Amino acid sequence: MSLEPAIAMLKRLELFSGLDPVRLEVVAFTCERREYAPGATIFEAGDEADCAYLILDGEAAMLARDESGAAQALRLDRGDLIGETALFEPRHRLTTVRAVSTLLTLRIGRGMFQRLIGEFPEMAGAVASRLAGRLSALGEELSALGDQLETNTNKMKKSRGADE
């Protein structure tokens, strides 16, 4: 099977955007291709997370429960990277992912990914940039939540003052 489709998708991912075509080919060759039948489980919540999956073809569903216990689902398609946080540190999966159709993936192992970061400084820079962007976005979300909490607290105080 040709590596070209996998290389093209890896190139579109921010994590690999700093790599030249030859290095992308090495990544595509090094990663393991896996195929799943419709309904097959790729991973379950609670499983050890030691890799990410790039969807090369097909469709999957990411399943989770919100804080109230209600089921939530997210559709995943060609080009989506699943579980990328597992590339950075050992952890357990927070969601379950199942194939909706025949699913072809590229399994990117943590060990291989971390070796690549050590060998290719341009990749380490892309990863650092992506993480900085995520931290910035999280900071903005926390700030907005803090503002919302303060507004709600003030409303409650005013409501209590009106009741007295």
Phi, psi and chi 1 to 4 in degrees:
 res  aa     phi    psi   chi1   chi2   chi3   chi4
   1 MET       -  137.6 -177.8  177.6  -97.5      -
   2 SER   -67.1  144.5  169.8      -      -      -
   3 LEU   -84.8  -12.0  -65.4  176.4      -      -
   4 GLU   -55.1  -47.3  -67.5  -54.8  -44.0      -
   5 PRO   -61.2  -40.2  -21.5   31.2      -      -
   6 ALA   -66.8  -41.6      -      -      -      -
   7 ILE   -62.5  -43.2  -66.7  167.9      -      -
   8 ALA   -61.5  -40.6      -      -      -      -
   9 MET   -73.0  -40.0  -79.1 -166.5 -138.0      -
  10 LEU   -60.3  -39.6  -74.6  167.1      -      -
  11 LYS   -61.4  -32.2 -172.0  176.3 -172.6  174.3
  12 ARG   -77.1  -17.2  -73.6 -173.3 -138.2  129.4
  13 LEU   -80.9  134.1  -64.9  174.9      -      -
  14 GLU   -56.7  -35.4 -167.5  173.8  -16.9      -
  15 LEU   -60.6  -30.4  -73.9  177.6      -      -
  16 PHE  -112.4    4.2  -63.0   99.3      -      -
  17 SER   -63.7  -22.7   62.6      -      -      -
  18 GLY   -84.6   -2.0      -      -      -      -
  19 LEU   -90.7  143.7  -65.6 -178.6      -      -
  20 ASP   -76.8  165.5   63.3   57.5      -      -
  21 PRO   -55.4  -36.9  -26.0   34.1      -      -
  22 VAL   -66.2  -42.9  172.7      -      -      -
  23 ARG   -69.6  -35.9  -69.5  178.5  177.1  159.3
  24 LEU   -62.1  -38.1  -76.9  170.7      -      -
  25 GLU   -63.2  -39.9 -172.0  172.8  -15.8      -
  26 VAL   -61.3  -44.3  170.0      -      -      -
  27 VAL   -60.8  -50.2  172.5      -      -      -
  28 ALA   -60.5  -39.3      -      -      -      -
  29 PHE   -69.9  -36.5 -178.6   76.6      -      -
  30 THR   -74.5  -32.7  -53.9      -      -      -
  31 CYS   -73.1  155.2  -65.9      -      -      -
  32 GLU   -95.0  131.3  178.2 -174.4   -5.3      -
  33 ARG   -86.4  135.0  -71.2  176.3 -176.3  -94.0
  34 ARG  -132.2  140.3  -70.3 -166.3  175.9  175.0
  35 GLU  -117.3  138.3 -172.7  170.5  -27.4      -
  36 TYR  -126.2  139.4  -60.9   90.0      -      -
  37 ALA   -79.0  157.4      -      -      -      -
  38 PRO   -54.0  133.2  -25.5   34.5      -      -
  39 GLY    90.9  -12.7      -      -      -      -
  40 ALA   -69.9  147.4      -      -      -      -
  41 THR   -92.8  126.4  -60.6      -      -      -
  42 ILE   -81.5  -47.7  -69.6   76.9      -      -
  43 PHE  -158.1  160.8   56.7   78.0      -      -
  44 GLU  -117.7  154.2  -68.6 -164.9   40.6      -
  45 ALA   -55.7  134.2      -      -      -      -
  46 GLY    97.6  -19.5      -      -      -      -
  47 ASP   -64.8  151.8  -74.0   -5.1      -      -
  48 GLU   -65.5  135.2 -178.6 -178.1  -15.3      -
  49 ALA  -104.0  109.5      -      -      -      -
  50 ASP  -126.1   10.6   63.3  -10.9      -      -
  51 CYS  -161.3  169.5   66.4      -      -      -
  52 ALA  -119.1  161.7      -      -      -      -
  53 TYR  -125.0  131.7  -65.5   89.2      -      -
  54 LEU  -103.1  123.9  173.6   60.9      -      -
  55 ILE   -78.3  115.1  -62.4  178.5      -      -
  56 LEU   -87.0  -33.8  -62.1  175.7      -      -
  57 ASP  -161.2  145.0 -162.5   25.9      -      -
  58 GLY   104.3 -170.3      -      -      -      -
  59 GLU  -138.2  144.0 -176.1 -180.0  -33.3      -
  60 ALA  -134.6  169.6      -      -      -      -
  61 ALA  -128.0  132.5      -      -      -      -
  62 MET   -97.5  123.9 -178.1  178.7  -73.6      -
  63 LEU  -115.6  136.2  -50.0  166.2      -      -
  64 ALA  -153.3  174.9      -      -      -      -
  65 ARG  -120.9  139.2  -61.2 -139.7  173.3 -100.8
  66 ASP   -82.8 -176.5   64.9   16.3      -      -
  67 GLU   -61.7  -24.2   18.5  -23.5  -64.0      -
  68 SER   -86.8   -6.0   69.6      -      -      -
  69 GLY    94.8   -1.0      -      -      -      -
  70 ALA   -73.0  140.6      -      -      -      -
  71 ALA   -70.1  139.0      -      -      -      -
  72 GLN  -127.3  144.1  -57.9  -71.9  -42.3      -
  73 ALA  -136.0  144.3      -      -      -      -
  74 LEU  -130.0  129.6  175.7   67.4      -      -
  75 ARG   -80.1  134.8  178.0 -177.0  166.9  179.2
  76 LEU  -119.2  136.3  -57.4  166.7      -      -
  77 ASP  -128.4 -178.8  -66.7  -54.6      -      -
  78 ARG   -49.6  129.3 -173.7  174.2 -166.3 -100.2
  79 GLY    94.2  -11.2      -      -      -      -
  80 ASP   -77.3  139.6  -74.9  -23.2      -      -
  81 LEU  -102.9  124.7 -176.6   62.3      -      -
  82 ILE  -110.2  130.1  -49.5  165.5      -      -
  83 GLY    75.5   31.5      -      -      -      -
  84 GLU   -64.7  -22.6   68.9 -174.1  -86.6      -
  85 THR   -64.2  -23.7   54.7      -      -      -
  86 ALA   -65.8  -18.2      -      -      -      -
  87 LEU   -72.7  -18.5  -62.5  174.5      -      -
  88 PHE  -102.6  -32.0  -58.0  102.1      -      -
  89 GLU  -156.4  152.5   65.7  178.4  -10.6      -
  90 PRO   -66.7  135.6  -16.6   27.5      -      -
  91 ARG  -163.2 -177.1   54.8  179.8   16.6 -178.9
  92 HIS  -112.9  150.9  -71.0   87.2      -      -
  93 ARG   -65.5  140.1  -56.7  -76.9 -175.7 -169.6
  94 LEU   -97.7  -14.8  -59.9  175.2      -      -
  95 THR  -131.6  170.2   60.6      -      -      -
  96 THR  -111.8  139.0  -64.5      -      -      -
  97 VAL  -123.8  129.5  174.3      -      -      -
  98 ARG  -126.9  146.9  -70.7 -157.4  177.7   92.7
  99 ALA   -73.5  133.0      -      -      -      -
 100 VAL   -93.3  -39.4  172.9      -      -      -
 101 SER  -124.1 -178.3   64.3      -      -      -
 102 THR   -57.7  129.3  -61.3      -      -      -
 103 LEU  -122.3  126.3 -170.9   68.2      -      -
 104 LEU  -112.0  124.3 -179.5   60.2      -      -
 105 THR  -126.4  162.5   67.3      -      -      -
 106 LEU  -113.4  116.7 -162.7   62.1      -      -
 107 ARG   -88.0  120.4 -178.2 -173.0 -179.1  -82.6
 108 ILE  -107.1  106.5  -54.5  166.8      -      -
 109 GLY   -75.5  148.1      -      -      -      -
 110 ARG   -60.0  -47.2 -179.1 -174.2  -45.1  119.3
 111 GLY   -58.8  -46.2      -      -      -      -
 112 MET   -63.2  -43.7 -174.9  -85.3  -60.2      -
 113 PHE   -62.2  -44.0 -179.7   78.1      -      -
 114 GLN   -69.4  -32.5  -69.1 -177.0   -8.5      -
 115 ARG   -63.8  -41.5  -83.8 -168.7  -53.0  -82.6
 116 LEU   -60.9  -42.7  -74.8  171.2      -      -
 117 ILE   -61.7  -39.3  -72.4  176.5      -      -
 118 GLY   -68.1  -33.8      -      -      -      -
 119 GLU   -87.0  -27.6  -67.8  174.3   22.7      -
 120 PHE  -122.2   96.3  -55.7  127.4      -      -
 121 PRO   -56.8  -33.0  -18.5   25.9      -      -
 122 GLU   -64.9  -29.9   64.0  -85.9   22.9      -
 123 MET   -72.9  -40.6 -171.8  173.1  171.6      -
 124 ALA   -60.1  -38.8      -      -      -      -
 125 GLY   -63.7  -41.4      -      -      -      -
 126 ALA   -65.4  -39.5      -      -      -      -
 127 VAL   -65.8  -44.7  167.8      -      -      -
 128 ALA   -61.5  -40.3      -      -      -      -
 129 SER   -63.8  -43.1  174.0      -      -      -
 130 ARG   -64.4  -43.6  180.0  171.4  177.1   93.7
 131 LEU   -65.3  -39.1  -68.1  175.3      -      -
 132 ALA   -62.7  -41.2      -      -      -      -
 133 GLY   -62.4  -42.2      -      -      -      -
 134 ARG   -64.7  -42.9  -77.9 -173.0  163.5 -168.1
 135 LEU   -62.8  -40.1  -76.0  173.1      -      -
 136 SER   -62.4  -45.2  176.6      -      -      -
 137 ALA   -63.0  -41.0      -      -      -      -
 138 LEU   -64.7  -39.1  -75.9  172.3      -      -
 139 GLY   -61.2  -41.7      -      -      -      -
 140 GLU   -64.8  -41.7  -71.1  172.9   13.7      -
 141 GLU   -63.3  -42.7  -74.0 -180.0   38.3      -
 142 LEU   -64.3  -39.8  -77.3  172.8      -      -
 143 SER   -62.5  -44.6  178.2      -      -      -
 144 ALA   -63.5  -40.3      -      -      -      -
 145 LEU   -65.3  -39.1  -75.0  171.7      -      -
 146 GLY   -62.2  -43.0      -      -      -      -
 147 ASP   -62.0  -43.0  -68.0  -14.4      -      -
 148 GLN   -64.3  -41.8 -172.8  177.5    4.8      -
 149 LEU   -63.2  -42.8  179.9   60.8      -      -
 150 GLU   -63.6  -43.0 -175.1  176.6  -20.2      -
 151 THR   -60.8  -46.4  -60.2      -      -      -
 152 ASN   -65.4  -38.2  -70.3  -17.8      -      -
 153 THR   -63.6  -43.9  -59.0      -      -      -
 154 ASN   -62.9  -39.6  -70.5  -23.1      -      -
 155 LYS   -63.1  -41.9  -74.9  180.0 -177.3  177.6
 156 MET   -64.7  -40.6  -73.7  176.5   52.9      -
 157 LYS   -63.6  -43.9  -74.2  178.5 -178.2  177.3
 158 LYS   -63.7  -39.5  -73.5  179.8 -176.9  176.8
 159 SER   -65.3  -41.4  172.7      -      -      -
 160 ARG   -65.8  -40.0  -74.4 -175.5 -170.8  155.1
 161 GLY   -64.6  -34.2      -      -      -      -
 162 ALA   -72.4  -28.0      -      -      -      -
 163 ASP   -76.7  -23.7  -69.3  -16.2      -      -
 164 GLU   -82.9      -  -66.8  177.1    7.5      -
